Amino acid sequence: MPSPNLIIRGQRVVFDDSIAPASIHIQDGSIVAIRAFDEIAQGAQVIDASEASVVMPGLVDTHVHINEPGRTEWEGFETATRAAAAGGVTTLVDMPLNNIPATTTLKAFEQKLEATANKLSVDVAFWGGVVPGNLAELSKMFAAGVVGFKCFLIHSGVDDFPNVTEKDLRAAMKELARLNALLIVHAEMPAPVDRASLEQTERGEDPRRYQTFLKTRPGVAEDEAVALVLGLSRETGTRVHIVHHSSASALGMLREARQEGVRVTVETCPHYLSFVAEEIPDGATQFKCCPPIREAENSEKLWRALDEDLIEMVVSDHSPCPPEMKRQDTGDFLQAWGGISSLQLRLPVMWTEARRRGYSIDRLARWLAHAPARLVGLEERKGSIAVGCDADIVIWNPDKELRVEPDMIQHRHKLTPYAGRLLSGVVEQTFLRGQKIYEQGEFSTVPLGAVLKREDSTTET
């Protein structure tokens, strides 16, 4: 066994199936051994977590809109990855929109990779996009290293990433099945949304009321979309993943499909588990997202689905925009951009809610690290503290509290629905492949992140 040059140890080290005292022996960025807490090697640097702290795998967030190139004024690689590091996240997967050009061709993917140069504080992988007319590009992007493909069944919010029809989707899924590639789906159907929006217009309800907006994105839109995706997965054999799931009424069909052997996985987001529609104030457009935040009863059903592993993971769906696009001046939910800024806050938000419900920290690690890594085929390197994995580690104090204030947020824009909330769980140190990238508000002066491509290959930036 190679001699370690770094040892990180703690009384509460989180493994895939246990929490125990341990020392993590690290050599050249990889974990080479897990030893007893007091077993250290001569000459190795030793970092001790406090007795109050937890040593956990670096978090993996597979649903992040970084928006560079083209809309860097919304967010960018430099600001997004710094926010990730501050939140204990060591691996991101970037969505194929809202950047310009959208990542729907090999050329656009190459431009995306060029835009990362010297900007990454954490490791970043990429989704490609499925849109009408780009069928011939899918195999090219997959060969070039995207981890899978994203599509919308409803307008995406930007015209340069159009949604697919059932005909488009069937053709794409046959091609992705041939490639054995993963398809991730924004599952809302347009017809129920169009009908509900028309009814809202006819009633002339106040657009400043959250309930007015909520009625325009009914749960049936998600339910019909999930049914379509499951049916096409049965038909084509394509592996599918439902992103940012919010409708509890679709959980039954997802459960049945899983039992039948349909290759489907599901994620949800912190905002669906921590906010409820009944408590969103008039004009508070920072809470707008699509699918929407639903009622308290719905949220608790999502928690139960997470408990049974029907929903396997919780990712941020960090979807920022310039503050003026949130229409704070008018409070008009119908005109405001739909997206929640939360990349840095996923750990404390989820721990605050999970602890209140009696969940343990090892469940948290599964939802926030291991399951997302497995989704994109990175589980041999990311999301676990185990021999052979990258030494991606976060040390955090689960009992310490923080209040979300603008000056602590590393996202490009500070507007977030979590502002002012008191949360439990403070990140103390974040390590990427054994190198410290964040400690108590300070960052590495050199960007140490890498581009990750499918099948675990990496390219340093």
FENVEN-V718570 format. One record per backbone hydrogen bond with DSSP energy under -0.5 kcal/mol. NH is the residue of the N-H (numbers start at 1). CO is the residue of the C=O. E is the energy in kcal/mol with one decimal. If there is no record, write none. Layout:
# FENVEN-V718570
NH_CO_E ; NH_CO_E
This chain:
# FENVEN-V718570
5_26_-2.1 ; 6_26_-1.7 ; 7_45_-2.9 ; 8_24_-2.0 ; 9_47_-2.5 ; 10_22_-2.1 ; 13_20_-2.1 ; 14_55_-3.1 ; 15_13_-0.7 ; 15_18_-3.1 ; 20_13_-2.1 ; 22_10_-2.1 ; 23_35_-2.3 ; 24_8_-3.3 ; 25_23_-0.7 ; 25_33_-2.7 ; 26_6_-3.1 ; 26_24_-0.5 ; 27_30_-2.5 ; 30_27_-1.8 ; 31_389_-2.7 ; 32_25_-2.7 ; 32_30_-0.6 ; 33_25_-1.3 ; 35_23_-2.8 ; 39_36_-1.9 ; 40_38_-0.9 ; 44_41_-1.7 ; 45_5_-1.8 ; 47_7_-3.2 ; 48_46_-0.5 ; 49_9_-2.8 ; 49_47_-0.6 ; 53_50_-1.4 ; 54_396_-3.2 ; 55_12_-2.9 ; 56_54_-0.6 ; 56_394_-2.8 ; 58_392_-2.3 ; 59_88_-2.7 ; 60_368_-2.2 ; 61_91_-2.7 ; 62_60_-0.6 ; 64_93_-1.5 ; 65_318_-2.5 ; 66_64_-0.8 ; 71_67_-1.9 ; 74_71_-2.2 ; 75_71_-1.3 ; 80_76_-2.7 ; 81_77_-2.1 ; 82_78_-1.5 ; 83_79_-2.2 ; 84_80_-2.1 ; 85_81_-2.3 ; 86_82_-2.3 ; 87_83_-1.2 ; 87_84_-0.7 ; 88_85_-1.4 ; 89_84_-2.8 ; 90_59_-2.3 ; 91_59_-1.5 ; 92_123_-2.5 ; 93_61_-2.0 ; 94_125_-2.7 ; 95_64_-2.9 ; 100_69_-2.9 ; 103_96_-2.3 ; 104_102_-2.4 ; 109_105_-2.1 ; 110_106_-2.3 ; 111_107_-2.1 ; 112_108_-2.2 ; 113_109_-2.3 ; 114_110_-2.1 ; 115_111_-1.7 ; 116_112_-0.6 ; 116_113_-1.2 ; 117_114_-1.2 ; 118_461_-1.4 ; 119_116_-2.0 ; 120_116_-0.5 ; 121_119_-0.6 ; 123_90_-2.1 ; 124_450_-2.6 ; 125_92_-2.7 ; 127_94_-2.5 ; 128_148_-3.0 ; 129_103_-2.0 ; 130_150_-3.2 ; 131_129_-0.5 ; 134_131_-1.7 ; 137_134_-1.6 ; 138_134_-0.7 ; 138_135_-1.0 ; 139_135_-0.5 ; 141_137_-2.5 ; 142_138_-2.4 ; 143_139_-2.3 ; 144_140_-1.6 ; 145_141_-0.8 ; 145_142_-0.9 ; 146_141_-1.9 ; 147_126_-2.7 ; 149_182_-2.5 ; 150_128_-2.5 ; 151_184_-2.0 ; 153_186_-1.6 ; 156_161_-0.5 ; 161_158_-1.5 ; 164_152_-2.6 ; 169_165_-2.8 ; 170_166_-2.6 ; 171_167_-1.9 ; 172_168_-2.5 ; 173_169_-2.9 ; 174_170_-1.9 ; 175_171_-1.7 ; 176_172_-2.7 ; 177_173_-2.3 ; 178_174_-1.8 ; 179_175_-1.8 ; 180_176_-1.0 ; 181_176_-2.8 ; 183_239_-2.1 ; 184_149_-3.6 ; 185_241_-2.6 ; 186_151_-2.6 ; 187_185_-1.0 ; 188_186_-1.2 ; 189_221_-1.5 ; 190_153_-0.6 ; 193_189_-0.9 ; 194_190_-3.1 ; 195_191_-2.5 ; 196_192_-2.3 ; 197_193_-2.6 ; 198_194_-2.2 ; 199_195_-2.2 ; 200_196_-2.2 ; 201_197_-2.3 ; 202_198_-2.4 ; 203_199_-2.0 ; 204_200_-1.5 ; 205_200_-1.2 ; 209_206_-1.5 ; 212_209_-0.6 ; 213_209_-1.2 ; 214_210_-2.8 ; 215_211_-1.9 ; 216_212_-0.6 ; 216_213_-1.5 ; 217_213_-0.5 ; 217_214_-1.4 ; 221_218_-1.6 ; 222_218_-0.7 ; 222_219_-0.5 ; 223_219_-2.5 ; 224_220_-2.7 ; 225_221_-1.4 ; 226_222_-2.9 ; 227_223_-2.2 ; 228_224_-2.0 ; 229_225_-2.5 ; 230_226_-2.7 ; 231_227_-2.3 ; 232_228_-2.4 ; 233_229_-2.1 ; 234_230_-2.4 ; 235_231_-1.9 ; 236_232_-2.6 ; 237_233_-2.7 ; 240_263_-3.0 ; 241_183_-2.0 ; 242_265_-2.6 ; 243_185_-2.0 ; 243_241_-0.6 ; 245_267_-2.5 ; 248_246_-0.8 ; 250_247_-1.4 ; 251_248_-1.5 ; 254_250_-1.7 ; 255_251_-2.5 ; 256_252_-2.4 ; 257_253_-2.3 ; 258_254_-2.3 ; 259_255_-2.2 ; 260_256_-1.7 ; 261_257_-0.7 ; 261_258_-1.1 ; 262_257_-2.5 ; 264_262_-2.0 ; 265_240_-1.6 ; 267_242_-2.1 ; 268_313_-1.9 ; 272_269_-1.0 ; 273_269_-0.7 ; 273_270_-1.0 ; 274_270_-1.2 ; 275_271_-1.5 ; 277_294_-2.1 ; 279_276_-1.6 ; 280_277_-1.4 ; 281_279_-0.5 ; 283_208_-3.1 ; 284_281_-1.6 ; 285_283_-2.0 ; 287_284_-2.0 ; 288_285_-1.7 ; 299_295_-2.1 ; 300_296_-2.2 ; 301_297_-1.5 ; 302_298_-1.7 ; 303_299_-2.0 ; 304_300_-1.9 ; 305_301_-2.0 ; 306_302_-2.1 ; 307_303_-2.3 ; 308_304_-1.7 ; 309_306_-1.1 ; 310_305_-2.0 ; 311_305_-1.6 ; 312_266_-1.7 ; 312_310_-0.6 ; 313_266_-1.0 ; 314_367_-1.7 ; 315_268_-2.2 ; 317_63_-1.4 ; 318_63_-1.1 ; 319_317_-0.6 ; 319_340_-2.2 ; 325_322_-2.1 ; 326_323_-1.8 ; 327_324_-1.4 ; 328_323_-0.5 ; 330_327_-0.6 ; 331_327_-3.0 ; 332_327_-0.7 ; 333_207_-2.5 ; 333_331_-0.9 ; 335_332_-0.6 ; 336_332_-1.5 ; 337_325_-2.5 ; 339_288_-2.0 ; 339_337_-0.8 ; 340_317_-0.6 ; 342_340_-0.7 ; 345_342_-1.9 ; 346_342_-0.6 ; 346_343_-0.6 ; 349_345_-2.4 ; 350_346_-2.4 ; 351_347_-2.6 ; 352_348_-2.5 ; 353_349_-1.9 ; 354_350_-3.0 ; 355_351_-2.7 ; 356_352_-1.2 ; 357_353_-0.9 ; 357_354_-0.6 ; 358_355_-1.5 ; 359_354_-2.5 ; 363_360_-0.6 ; 364_360_-1.4 ; 365_361_-2.2 ; 366_362_-1.5 ; 367_363_-2.3 ; 368_364_-2.5 ; 369_365_-1.8 ; 370_365_-1.8 ; 371_366_-2.5 ; 373_369_-1.9 ; 374_370_-2.3 ; 375_371_-2.1 ; 376_372_-1.2 ; 377_374_-1.5 ; 378_373_-2.9 ; 379_373_-0.5 ; 381_378_-2.0 ; 382_378_-3.4 ; 386_384_-0.9 ; 388_31_-3.0 ; 389_386_-2.1 ; 390_381_-2.1 ; 391_29_-2.8 ; 392_390_-2.3 ; 393_391_-0.7 ; 393_431_-1.7 ; 394_56_-2.8 ; 395_429_-2.9 ; 396_54_-2.2 ; 396_394_-0.5 ; 397_426_-2.6 ; 398_52_-0.5 ; 398_396_-0.7 ; 402_423_-2.5 ; 404_402_-0.5 ; 404_421_-2.2 ; 405_403_-0.6 ; 408_405_-1.6 ; 409_405_-0.7 ; 409_406_-1.0 ; 417_286_-0.5 ; 419_416_-1.5 ; 420_404_-3.1 ; 421_418_-2.3 ; 423_402_-3.2 ; 423_421_-0.6 ; 424_348_-0.6 ; 425_400_-3.2 ; 426_397_-2.1 ; 427_425_-0.5 ; 428_395_-2.8 ; 429_395_-1.8 ; 430_438_-2.3 ; 431_393_-3.3 ; 432_435_-3.0 ; 433_431_-0.5 ; 434_391_-2.7 ; 435_432_-1.8 ; 437_430_-2.8 ; 438_430_-1.4 ; 439_442_-2.5 ; 440_428_-1.7 ; 442_439_-2.3 ; 444_437_-1.5 ; 448_446_-0.5 ; 449_120_-3.1 ; 451_459_-2.3 ; 452_124_-3.1 ; 453_457_-2.9 ; 454_145_-1.8 ; 456_453_-0.6 ; 457_454_-0.7 ; 459_451_-2.3 ; 461_449_-0.9
